[in-house]
Amino acid sequence: MTKVIVALDFPSESEALSMVDLLKPDVGLFKVGLELFVASGPSVVRAVRERDAGVFLDLKLNDIPNTVKGAAACATRLDVDIISVHAGIGREGLVAARQGVEEAAGVGKRPVLAAVTVLTSLGGEEAGGEGGAGTAGAVLERVLRLSRLAVECGLDGIITSVREAAEVRRAVGPGPSIITPGIRLSDSVQDHKRAGTVADAVAAGVDFLVVGRPITRAPDPRAQARRFIEEIARSGGKPEK
């Protein structure tokens, strides 16, 4: 199973929903990130859900444990499919986020709670962290450490670049979902420093591919979305809406 998540990186609810309406026949999951959520709040999440589409609420929760717990609970009550938190909040914060999700979900559907390891926009020197050597090895070490911590704390998914995805899969096993931002077609220009192609992601065992501008800014977004889905199939994946 490999799903495409289209990032609704728009400054207004109307633009975002127009894109959902256009892509809904082919795409079943949409990312609501910080820009759109600040502009429109929970109403845009509800509007996407009313269109029978899933939501990845990508706010990368990062605060004291009690605040993270409350925010995760509120996000769960919005009936979203995936919620992101920063793995860097530490063990106490990650456990609090999980508890917030569990308490809000009750016996109902529980969203995937996914931990962000290292942002794909960061290069080696930036991503190495405090005291890191800034090398690819240092980045991988940090990603793996945070991934293992997230799984130990009961989280359901890991968000990382495609460059580290295969190693993450080996480290955490087949259970947790792996989500990779910055995915491009094989013939496109990369604008994330640690981006990768659809084929790279499928080979690494990724479950969710997050795609933004390559689809939403294309002359024909629906045709471009289909290209991504077709490339998943050509790469040996099993595309699923």
KATATA-V476883 format. One record per backbone hydrogen bond with DSSP energy under -0.5 kcal/mol. CO is the residue of the C=O (numbers start at 0). NH is the residue of the N-H. If there is no record, write none. Layout:
{{CO & NH} {CO & NH}}
This chain:
{{1 & 239} {2 & 208} {3 & 5} {3 & 28} {4 & 6} {4 & 210} {5 & 7} {5 & 30} {6 & 8} {7 & 9} {11 & 15} {12 & 16} {13 & 17} {14 & 18} {15 & 19} {16 & 20} {17 & 21} {18 & 22} {19 & 23} {22 & 25} {22 & 26} {27 & 53} {28 & 5} {29 & 31} {29 & 55} {30 & 7} {30 & 32} {31 & 57} {32 & 36} {33 & 37} {34 & 38} {35 & 39} {36 & 40} {39 & 42} {40 & 43} {40 & 44} {41 & 45} {42 & 46} {43 & 47} {44 & 48} {45 & 49} {46 & 50} {47 & 50} {47 & 52} {48 & 51} {53 & 29} {54 & 56} {54 & 80} {54 & 81} {55 & 31} {55 & 57} {56 & 58} {56 & 83} {57 & 33} {60 & 85} {63 & 67} {64 & 68} {65 & 69} {66 & 70} {67 & 71} {68 & 72} {69 & 73} {70 & 74} {71 & 75} {72 & 76} {73 & 77} {74 & 77} {74 & 79} {75 & 78} {80 & 111} {81 & 56} {82 & 113} {83 & 60} {84 & 86} {84 & 115} {85 & 88} {86 & 89} {88 & 92} {89 & 93} {90 & 94} {91 & 95} {92 & 96} {93 & 97} {94 & 98} {95 & 99} {96 & 100} {97 & 101} {98 & 102} {99 & 103} {100 & 104} {101 & 105} {104 & 107} {108 & 110} {111 & 82} {111 & 113} {112 & 155} {112 & 156} {113 & 84} {114 & 158} {115 & 86} {118 & 121} {119 & 193} {122 & 126} {123 & 127} {125 & 128} {128 & 131} {134 & 138} {135 & 139} {136 & 140} {137 & 141} {138 & 142} {139 & 143} {140 & 144} {141 & 145} {142 & 146} {143 & 147} {144 & 148} {145 & 149} {146 & 150} {147 & 151} {148 & 152} {149 & 154} {150 & 153} {155 & 176} {156 & 114} {157 & 159} {157 & 178} {158 & 116} {160 & 163} {160 & 164} {161 & 165} {163 & 167} {164 & 168} {165 & 169} {166 & 170} {167 & 171} {168 & 172} {176 & 157} {177 & 206} {177 & 207} {178 & 159} {178 & 180} {179 & 209} {181 & 195} {183 & 197} {184 & 187} {191 & 194} {193 & 162} {195 & 183} {196 & 200} {197 & 201} {198 & 202} {199 & 203} {200 & 205} {201 & 204} {206 & 2} {207 & 179} {207 & 209} {208 & 4} {208 & 210} {209 & 182} {210 & 6} {211 & 214} {211 & 215} {212 & 216} {214 & 217} {217 & 220} {219 & 223} {220 & 224} {221 & 225} {222 & 226} {223 & 227} {224 & 228} {225 & 229} {226 & 230} {227 & 231} {228 & 232} {229 & 233} {230 & 234} {231 & 236} {232 & 235} {236 & 238} {237 & 1}}
